[in-house]
Amino acid sequence: MNKFSGAASAAALIAALAPAGAFAQDKPAELNIGITTYSSGAASVFGVPARHAAEMLAERINAKGGIDGVPIKLHFIDEGAGLETLLTEYRRLVEDEGMDVMFASISSGVCNKIAPLAEDLEVINFMWDCGTQRILEDDDYDYVFRTQANATPEVLAPLAYLLKHHPEFKTLAVVNQDYAWGRDSWEIFQAALKSQRPDVEVVAELFPAFGAADFSAEVSRLQALQPDVILSTSWGGDLDTFVRQAGQRGLFDQSLFVLPLAESSLQRLGDSLPEGAIVGARGDHYFQHPERRDDPEFKKFNEDFKARTGEYPIYSVYHMVQAFAALEAVYDKAIAANGGAWPEKEQIAEAMAGLEFQGLGRPLSIREDGQAVEAQLVGMTGTSEAFPFKIIKNIEIYDAEPLMAPVGEESLDWIGKFEPGRLDISGTPFEN
């Protein structure tokens, strides 16, 4: 529970009863937002589009007059510079440059370090993309929030899809990046798989280094083992490289691939990714979103992004959209609760609990533990004459609540109580 709830609510009541302007705070000249994203390295294929999105969104907000008349100014940190440099720059931006809100980060390993630092610095921090569930399950934070789902629904939705559409598999291997996300996501998937299909044999657990450029050893091992299913929750350049090398060696001909983060790689991989692989979108993020693709706002953003970058948006872009949507919504909520006056950061923190907002997918809300509730889109790769790369077909969109550990419970403990058939669930189906 946020420690500011009582104090901020009392302040809002006093403001409502006081003469107009009595408790008004002076508006700042700018609302300074610090953003960490990969601008260099293999993960920049994921981080640079998100930076373009942030710049577009800030321009749009400022063109409308800013947030309650206050323009946004963005400050970027390159996650690719390394953890030590990133943490130093993060502290410098907050302490020396006076950031009002930080968006950090992409990497789960980075978020593990950023969350306690943000709490120590008492700066509002939106975990705008990282997935590890442990941060908000293992500790309580007053200033740290996540504006998208965590690993649990992002992994369980593809597993539910696999169990429904390909229940005949008997063996499985995993190839994940060797860091927090790769390890945590596999723990979740493996625990749930054991509860639903204890007959399935895990024949290999392979964890190549983050940023690896050569997967020949992993591919050779998988060729020899011939698992029915190969899972990889890898992302960015690592996933692209693994898929290309796996395809060159014929792995897609012998195994079904389950790639929960592959939506972000479809355009880059082109024909390297064959039909029939199960892919997820870390939320309901897809430029052909079946519920949003005819929506004027959705179409306009996608067209503008394509014109600006030459590519369609990927889920890191839509995660950035959600972070900005949460930013606008929480300031509106806090200003209203403060009688129209500009809020203090404690009032912003208090307003996050129960916040409702919407990016370019289904609506989201922030739970009392700071975690967002977000729907999940899963489907299979297919071919379309309209695009020179694989698209997602046979889409199902899953509600988040049945796939998330309740507030106060750790995901692995919650999954450990699953009964057989617990994941015999379907999302809303869409044909295309």
C-alpha positions in Angstrom: 0.0 0.0 0.0 1.3 3.4 -1.0 2.4 5.4 2.1 1.2 8.6 0.6 -2.4 7.6 0.4 -3.6 9.1 3.6 -1.5 12.2 3.4 -2.4 13.0 -0.2 -6.1 12.3 0.4 -6.0 14.7 3.3 -4.2 17.3 1.3 -6.8 17.0 -1.5 -9.6 17.5 1.0 -8.0 20.5 2.5 -7.5 21.9 -1.0 -11.1 21.4 -1.9 -12.3 23.2 1.3 -9.8 26.1 1.1 -10.2 29.3 -0.9 -9.3 29.0 -4.5 -5.5 29.1 -5.1 -4.7 28.9 -1.4 -2.7 25.7 -1.8 -1.8 26.1 -5.4 1.7 25.1 -6.4 3.5 27.1 -9.0 3.6 25.3 -12.3 7.1 24.4 -13.5 8.4 25.9 -16.7 8.9 22.4 -18.0 8.0 18.8 -17.1 11.3 17.0 -17.3 11.1 13.3 -18.3 14.2 11.1 -18.2 14.0 8.0 -20.4 16.4 5.0 -20.6 16.4 3.0 -23.8 18.9 1.2 -25.9 20.4 3.6 -28.4 23.4 1.3 -29.2 24.2 -2.4 -29.3 22.1 -5.3 -30.5 19.1 -4.2 -28.4 19.0 -0.9 -30.2 16.7 -2.5 -32.9 14.2 -2.5 -30.1 15.2 0.7 -28.2 15.6 3.2 -31.1 12.0 2.8 -32.3 10.9 3.4 -28.7 12.9 6.6 -28.6 11.3 7.8 -31.9 7.9 7.1 -30.3 8.8 9.1 -27.2 9.9 12.1 -29.4 6.7 11.9 -31.4 4.5 11.7 -28.3 6.2 14.6 -26.6 5.8 16.7 -29.8 2.1 15.9 -29.9 1.5 16.7 -26.2 3.4 20.0 -26.5 1.5 20.9 -29.7 -1.7 20.6 -27.5 -0.2 22.9 -24.9 1.6 20.4 -22.7 0.2 18.8 -19.6 -2.0 21.4 -17.9 -0.1 24.0 -19.8 3.3 22.7 -19.0 5.5 21.5 -21.9 7.4 18.2 -21.7 11.2 18.1 -22.1 12.8 14.7 -22.7 16.3 13.5 -21.6 17.6 10.2 -22.8 20.1 7.7 -21.4 21.6 4.9 -23.5 21.1 1.5 -21.8 23.7 0.2 -24.2 26.5 2.2 -22.4 26.5 -0.4 -19.6 24.9 -0.6 -16.2 27.5 1.4 -14.2 27.3 4.3 -16.7 23.5 4.1 -16.8 23.1 4.3 -13.0 25.5 7.2 -12.8 23.6 9.1 -15.5 20.3 8.2 -13.9 21.4 9.7 -10.6 22.9 12.8 -12.4 19.6 13.5 -14.2 17.6 13.2 -11.1 19.8 15.1 -8.7 21.5 17.6 -11.0 18.9 18.1 -13.8 15.8 17.8 -11.7 13.8 15.1 -13.5 10.1 15.0 -12.5 9.5 11.5 -13.8 11.8 8.8 -15.1 10.9 6.0 -17.6 13.3 3.1 -16.9 14.0 0.6 -18.3 14.0 -2.0 -21.1 16.3 -4.6 -19.6 14.9 -6.6 -16.6 18.5 -6.7 -15.2 18.6 -2.9 -15.3 15.2 -2.5 -13.7 16.4 -4.7 -10.8 19.0 -2.0 -10.1 17.0 1.0 -11.1 14.0 0.3 -8.8 15.8 0.6 -5.5 17.8 3.6 -6.8 14.6 5.4 -7.8 13.2 4.7 -4.4 16.3 6.1 -2.7 16.2 9.2 -4.8 12.4 9.6 -4.3 11.7 10.1 -8.0 8.6 8.7 -9.8 9.8 5.9 -12.0 7.7 4.1 -14.7 9.1 0.7 -15.6 7.9 1.2 -19.1 9.1 -2.0 -20.7 11.1 -4.5 -18.4 9.2 -7.7 -17.6 10.6 -9.4 -14.6 7.8 -9.9 -12.1 10.1 -10.1 -9.1 10.6 -6.4 -8.6 7.1 -5.5 -7.5 6.5 -9.0 -5.9 9.6 -9.1 -3.8 9.6 -5.5 -2.5 7.2 -2.6 -1.8 7.9 0.7 -3.5 6.3 4.1 -3.2 7.8 5.7 -6.3 8.2 2.7 -8.7 5.4 1.6 -11.0 5.0 -0.6 -14.1 2.9 0.7 -17.0 2.6 -2.6 -18.7 2.3 -6.3 -17.8 5.0 -8.4 -16.1 6.4 -11.7 -17.2 3.7 -13.9 -15.7 0.8 -13.1 -18.2 3.3 -12.5 -21.0 4.5 -16.1 -20.6 1.3 -17.9 -19.5 -0.7 -16.6 -22.5 1.6 -18.2 -25.1 1.6 -21.4 -23.0 -2.2 -21.5 -22.9 -2.2 -21.0 -26.7 0.3 -23.8 -27.1 -1.7 -26.2 -24.9 -4.9 -25.4 -26.9 -3.6 -25.5 -30.4 -0.8 -28.1 -30.2 -1.5 -30.3 -27.2 0.3 -33.3 -28.7 3.8 -32.3 -27.9 5.9 -34.5 -25.6 9.3 -32.9 -25.4 10.5 -29.3 -25.1 13.8 -27.3 -25.0 14.4 -23.7 -24.1 16.9 -21.2 -25.4 16.9 -18.0 -23.4 19.2 -15.1 -22.8 21.3 -15.6 -19.6 20.0 -12.7 -17.4 17.0 -11.9 -15.3 14.3 -11.9 -18.0 15.6 -15.2 -19.6 15.8 -17.0 -16.2 12.6 -15.6 -14.7 10.4 -16.2 -17.7 11.6 -19.8 -18.0 10.9 -20.4 -14.3 7.3 -19.2 -14.8 6.8 -21.2 -18.0 8.4 -24.4 -16.6 6.4 -24.3 -13.4 3.1 -23.8 -15.2 4.0 -26.5 -17.8 4.7 -29.0 -15.0 1.3 -28.3 -13.4 -0.6 -28.7 -16.7 1.5 -31.3 -18.5 3.7 -33.3 -16.1 4.3 -35.8 -18.9 6.3 -33.3 -21.0 10.0 -33.9 -20.8 12.3 -30.8 -20.8 15.3 -32.1 -22.9 17.5 -29.0 -22.8 17.8 -25.7 -20.9 20.2 -23.5 -22.9 21.2 -20.0 -21.7 23.5 -18.3 -24.1 25.0 -14.9 -23.0 23.0 -11.8 -23.5 24.2 -10.2 -26.8 25.5 -13.5 -28.2 26.3 -13.5 -31.9 26.8 -17.2 -32.5 24.2 -19.9 -31.6 25.9 -22.7 -33.5 26.4 -24.8 -30.3 22.8 -24.4 -29.3 21.5 -25.2 -32.8 23.6 -28.3 -33.0 22.4 -29.5 -29.7 18.8 -28.9 -30.7 19.3 -30.7 -34.0 20.5 -33.8 -32.1 17.7 -33.7 -29.5 14.9 -32.9 -31.9 12.4 -31.6 -29.3 8.8 -31.2 -30.3 8.8 -27.6 -29.1 11.5 -25.0 -28.8 10.8 -22.1 -26.5 12.7 -18.8 -26.6 11.7 -15.7 -24.7 14.7 -13.9 -26.1 14.2 -10.5 -27.8 15.9 -7.9 -30.0 19.0 -8.7 -31.9 19.6 -11.9 -30.0 16.3 -13.4 -31.1 16.8 -12.2 -34.7 20.2 -13.9 -34.8 19.0 -17.2 -33.2 16.0 -17.4 -35.6 18.2 -16.8 -38.7 20.8 -19.4 -37.6 18.1 -21.9 -36.6 16.4 -21.5 -40.0 19.6 -22.0 -41.9 20.1 -25.3 -40.1 16.5 -26.5 -40.6 15.3 -26.4 -37.0 12.0 -25.0 -38.0 11.3 -28.1 -40.0 11.7 -30.4 -37.0 10.3 -28.4 -34.1 7.5 -26.0 -33.3 8.9 -22.7 -32.1 7.2 -20.7 -29.3 8.5 -17.1 -29.3 6.6 -14.9 -26.8 8.4 -11.7 -27.8 8.7 -12.2 -31.6 6.2 -9.6 -32.6 9.0 -7.1 -32.3 11.2 -9.1 -34.8 8.7 -9.9 -37.6 9.7 -6.9 -39.8 13.4 -7.4 -39.4 13.3 -11.2 -40.0 11.3 -11.1 -43.2 11.3 -14.6 -44.7 13.7 -16.0 -42.1 10.8 -16.7 -39.8 8.5 -19.4 -41.4 4.8 -19.9 -41.0 3.3 -21.6 -38.0 5.5 -20.3 -35.2 3.6 -19.2 -32.1 4.4 -15.6 -31.3 3.4 -13.1 -28.5 3.4 -9.4 -28.3 4.1 -8.6 -24.6 0.6 -7.1 -24.2 -1.9 -6.7 -27.0 0.5 -4.8 -29.2 0.4 -5.2 -32.9 0.1 -2.7 -35.8 -2.7 -4.9 -37.2 -4.5 -5.1 -33.8 -7.8 -6.7 -34.7 -9.8 -4.4 -32.4 -8.0 -1.2 -33.2 -6.8 -1.3 -36.8 -9.8 0.6 -38.1 -9.6 3.2 -35.3 -8.6 6.6 -36.7 -6.3 7.4 -33.8 -4.6 4.0 -34.1 -4.2 4.4 -37.9 -2.9 7.9 -37.7 -0.2 7.0 -35.2 0.9 4.0 -37.2 1.0 6.0 -40.4 3.0 8.8 -38.8 5.4 6.4 -37.2 5.9 4.6 -40.6 6.5 7.9 -42.3 9.0 9.0 -39.7 11.0 5.8 -39.4 10.2 3.7 -42.4 8.9 0.9 -40.2 5.6 -0.1 -38.5 5.5 0.2 -34.7 6.5 -2.7 -32.6 5.6 -3.5 -29.0 8.4 -1.4 -27.5 6.8 1.6 -29.3 3.4 0.7 -27.9 4.9 0.3 -24.5 6.2 3.9 -24.8 2.7 5.0 -25.9 1.3 3.5 -22.7 3.9 5.2 -20.5 3.0 8.6 -21.9 -0.7 7.7 -21.6 -0.2 6.9 -17.9 1.8 10.1 -17.5 -1.0 12.3 -18.9 -3.7 10.4 -17.0 -1.9 10.5 -13.6 -1.2 14.2 -13.8 -4.9 14.9 -14.8 -6.0 12.7 -11.8 -3.6 14.3 -9.3 -4.4 17.9 -10.5 -8.2 17.2 -10.1 -7.6 15.7 -6.7 -5.6 18.8 -5.7 -8.4 21.2 -6.5 -6.9 22.2 -9.9 -3.4 23.0 -8.5 -0.2 21.6 -9.8 0.6 18.5 -7.7 3.6 17.5 -5.6 5.4 14.3 -6.5 3.8 12.6 -3.5 0.4 13.3 -4.9 1.5 11.9 -8.2 2.6 8.7 -6.5 -0.7 8.5 -4.6 -2.7 8.9 -7.7 -1.0 6.0 -9.5 -3.0 3.4 -7.5 -6.2 2.6 -9.4 -5.1 4.7 -12.4 -7.0 3.9 -15.6 -5.5 4.8 -18.9 -5.3 3.5 -22.5 -2.5 3.5 -25.1 -3.2 1.9 -28.5 -4.5 -1.4 -27.3 -7.1 -2.3 -24.7 -7.5 -0.2 -21.5 -5.1 -0.7 -18.6 -5.2 -0.1 -14.9 -2.6 0.1 -12.1 -3.1 -2.1 -9.1 -2.4 -1.1 -5.6 1.0 -2.8 -5.8 2.0 -0.5 -8.7 1.6 -3.2 -11.4 -0.4 -2.6 -14.5 -3.0 -5.1 -15.7 -2.7 -5.6 -19.5 -4.3 -7.9 -22.0 -2.1 -10.4 -24.0 -2.2 -11.0 -27.8 -0.9 -14.3 -29.1 -1.1 -15.9 -32.6 0.8 -17.8 -35.3 3.0 -16.5 -38.0 1.5 -16.5 -41.5 2.0 -15.0 -44.9 0.2 -11.9 -46.3 0.5 -10.5 -49.8 0.2 -7.0 -48.3 3.6 -7.2 -46.3 7.1 -8.5 -47.1 7.3 -10.2 -43.8 5.3 -12.6 -41.7 2.2 -11.3 -40.0 0.3 -12.7 -37.0 -2.7 -14.9 -37.8 -5.2 -16.9 -35.7 -5.0 -14.2 -33.1 -6.4 -14.6 -29.6 -6.4 -11.8 -27.0 -6.4 -12.9 -23.4 -7.8 -11.0 -20.5 -4.9 -10.4 -18.0 -6.6 -11.1 -14.6 -6.8 -14.9 -14.9 -3.1 -14.9 -15.9 -1.7 -12.7 -13.1 -0.8 -13.5 -9.5 -3.1 -11.6 -7.2 -1.7 -8.6 -5.2 0.4 -9.9 -2.4 1.2 -13.3 -3.9 4.4 -14.2 -5.7 3.9 -15.7 -9.2 5.8 -18.9 -8.6 3.9 -19.6 -5.4 0.6 -18.8 -7.2 1.5 -21.1 -10.1 2.5 -23.8 -7.7 -1.2 -24.1 -6.7 -2.5 -24.6 -10.2 -4.8 -27.5 -10.7 -4.7 -29.6 -13.8 -6.7 -27.8 -16.6 -6.1 -24.4 -15.0 -4.7 -23.1 -18.3 -7.4 -24.6 -20.5 -8.5 -21.1 -21.4 -9.1 -19.2 -24.6 -8.6 -15.6 -25.5 -11.0 -13.7 -27.7 -10.4 -15.3 -31.2 -10.0 -13.3 -34.4 -9.8 -14.6 -37.9 -7.7 -13.0 -40.6 
